[in-house]
Amino acid sequence: MTGDVGTISKGAAWGQGVTAVALIGVLGGGLWAVGEAVGSTGEAGTKPVTCSGEQAEKTPTRAADEAGRVTGAQLCAALHRPDLAALLGTPGELAKNANGGGSTFKPVGSDKEIHTPSAEVEFETYTVHLTASYDRLPVATSAALLGDGTPLRTVLGRPAAFYSDRTLSVSFRLDGSKAQSRPGVPARVLMVARDASDGGDSFELTLWRTDGAVPDDAVLLRVAGQVLPTVPGWAAGG
């Protein structure tokens, strides 16, 4: 699960505030966030956005030497596909923002850094977030820790599970005063094991809607079915 927090200016009309929308990860102990604005290409709809990253990805020592590890840039390339809006059921919508990156975090009581590359594509209706989790936890264990009784299923020949989460809107004042937070919108997450034996590690595809409606699991499954097989190294885990 993940670690980066992104912020963007909402303009003078918001009283010199900066806002982020974050999703609280249940298992990773981290906070990950997504911006609420168009990408660096300018106004939404003027031209297609491309995957971007503001800084080099942070990875643990030796991560590059471990087979099968992907980067945020690779995840973004897989997620930001031309037919993504159609897969979401909103054909014709253009991506407002697309980015990929990576960070690390240390679980409580552990000295080991866990690599958490992720990517995100934002549309007018949906935002889609894809994360590769290298915490070595099988999906079966993760699903049990989530505690919502979600039964395991098979997706693309691998163990998988759904769970619910919620975004959190966080506002930061530019004058340095205390940040404020409020509940965001519901999100649905699909965890899919990195390999068919569920030997540890997973991919997480998260979806939420701007209007606050609960995303349909069928939409998540449709996106996962097309996106995950294009992630580098996916076939090796089959």
Secondary structure, DSSP 8 states (H G I E B T S, - for coil): -------EE--GGGSSEEEEEEEE-SSS--EEEE-SS--TT-STTSS----B-SS-----TTGGGSTT---HHHHHHHHS-TTHHHHTT-TT---SEEEEE--EE--TT----EE--EEEEE-SSEEEEEEEE-S---HHHHHHHH-S----EEETTEEEEEEEEEEEEEEEETTS---EEEEEEEEEEEEEESSTT--S-EEEEEEEETT-----HHHHHHHHHHHGGGSTTTGGG-
